[in-house]
Amino acid sequence: MSKTSANRVLDEIWKAKPKDNLERLDLWVKTSNLKGYSIVKGLKSFTILTQKGELPKVANPSRERVGLWFDYLGFLRKINIKINNKDVFKQCVKYVSGYGYIGYQYSSNNHDIVRLDYIHYYSPTYYVVLKNFGTKSVDLEFSFKPEIRFMWPLNEVHESLKHEIANEQSLILWNSDGEGALATSCLPKKECSLSVKNGSFSYKANIKPNNYIVLIFSPNYSRKEALNELKRATKEWHSDFERTYKLYRKIAYDTLSVWTGNFYFEKAFIWAKISMFMLYSETSIGKGWFAGAPVFSWFFGRDSAWTGFAALTLGFIDNVREQIELLAKFQSGEGQIPHEVVLIPKIGSNIKTGYMSIDSTILWTILLKEFYDWSLNKDFINEEYEDLVKAYSFLHKVCDIDGDLFLENQPEKLLIGWPERWASKRRGKCVEINSYWIEALKSTSFLAKVVGDTKLSCEAKRHAEYLKERFDSVFWDNKLNYYRDHVNSQDSTTIFPIMPLYYKLTPKDRALKVLERLKREDFRTPWGLRSVSSNDPVYDGGYHSGAVWPLHTGWVIIASLNYGDVDFAKEMLNTLVKLTFENSDPGRINEVYSGVDGGEMGQFIQAWSSAALIHAITNGFFKIEPKSNDNEVEITIYPLAYKVNVSNIKVWGNMFNMMVDFEKRKVAIKCIKCSKLRLKLKIFFNNRLYEREATIEESAVFTF
């Protein structure tokens, strides 16, 4: 076993203590209340278990995807582990989450077993390593009941599988009715034996002190593919761990990183990157970010955009391009970008909710423009330009029903914004949709100019200017000093008036009134801001009607900084950091939290929740804006801490680090790779704005 990887990590799991949560960036440790979920995930497959290492019981396993999944296929109905003929899950004394792996410790008076689970990032194989840290040999039995399950909405389940056993040590199971096969093995083979009884399979081994066994599970579409992958994995299980572990360390430290001297923030930022990265997935229909897990482990247009905005700032340019391509692939004939795309090729977006949203199309347009800003990939814009024109036509002609250029939600046509549950009340013009729309028009105008379509560029620019000029006359309520959520007789008081501030559409005096309104107790909680005021008739604290969404907290941070409210932005950022440390699976940020008591709701890992923390820095406190039309990078800096170091900033093939010392009023730039990079710095300090401009070819120092 490699000394630098799996064996060392097994030792670390055994030694890990809860105090490591506050001392180490790379570990999370729990020794009590092991009631949450755990996840290991690669590009092609994932496994979700409890924090004791067993398979959770869920009401709808085709939709709540727990256990081992490869693409749209699930493979395990039940697992169990016995040591010396006793079930061990009640003996779990520790759960550990690290870079690309999870660990468990099972201890009693007679044994001490450490378990390491991981999935090779680039292939679908799932590994379980069990090492004996006790002083006596133990008899171990790992049993599992297989199945082939097709995800929602197909919901097919095949339990009667064909199987073959080779040399009493390796197993291949397959679905004779169609897709799905699982190949398994146990190492070292001389220590393991395999038996079958009543459709369940068991690997048995005697593990001597300081020895280990490795269980290998290789899922795939066909018997041949699964068996070939098992043969590869059997030879490379140790290097698979090492490659995966090193990849996650690279995500932690070699992508854009922010160092402030605040351990809590730094660890939260690293794990936001890791959690977001984990959810990027390769499937049979394309590549992109799953929204979350275990329920929303497929593709959503709205989620993809909010995740993509943050991903671009970290340097995941190709990943965002693949996500944009995936959504465009399923664009409707009239130009609508899908709300929801199921992984099963023959279903795709052909579900009731496939084209439910109005905002997926708008946000896709904005993301396409931001992709160009970060990539300068004009060829890709040319490839996607027809899709962009179709998206513009859909929004302009289908979603503006009264011809005034503002867009209207049309629930009767399933053309709705968010939230879905009470979309019928939000019929007509909605504040966040039209905030997005103005930004999308600017994006359309810009990209049309890039490809030389002067007519559309001028038209979209003219529409954007017209709507911005009229925006407040339509949405501002002088009596409430707040924006209307929607323009009809059923108006509600919601979080969505933050969006005009997010896109800088609001005069400063009104923006400050909006922020003051959000600071009242009917919105403000210790865990973030409610999506709906607790004084509103719609409010019940639920998922779509008043719960706290970390994504919204991220919006508020950026909007607050746009109008100089640094203290409120810091308070909200600290909320996201606190959620990271207090989550049932530490290091993650839940999809949503109860508006009543802060209890976790929705998905335990959610891409846009982690993206919200990242984007609060890279589009907020340390705002990086590549200005592709001017060949200039504008960086706007707010005092997040007395001294801030941002490393691995990557723009257009350039890479540099930046240190800002507010006490010494100094900015130092260290070029790793700079080629006549034009920088424009805007530094906010003591209620003043300092601006510096320079062309950077090597390291430099500025004062302010």
PyMOL commands that set and color helices and strands:
alter all, ss='L'
color gray80, all
select helices_A, chain A and resi 6-15+18-22+89-91+189-191+223-253+263-278+301-314+317-329+359-375+378-398+411-413+423-426+431-451+454-475+496-502+508-518+550-562+566-582+607-621
alter helices_A, ss='H'
color red, helices_A
select strands_A, chain A and resi 28-30+37-41+45-50+67-70+73-83+86-87+92-98+101-107+112-119+126-132+138-150+157-158+162-166+170-174+181-187+192-197+200-207+212-220+257-259+280-283+286-289+292-293+299-300+340-341+408-409+428-429+476-477+482-483+524-525+528-529+592-593+600-601+605-606+622-627+632-637+643-651+654-661+666-673+677-685+688-696+700-703
alter strands_A, ss='S'
color yellow, strands_A
deselect
rebuild
show_as cartoon
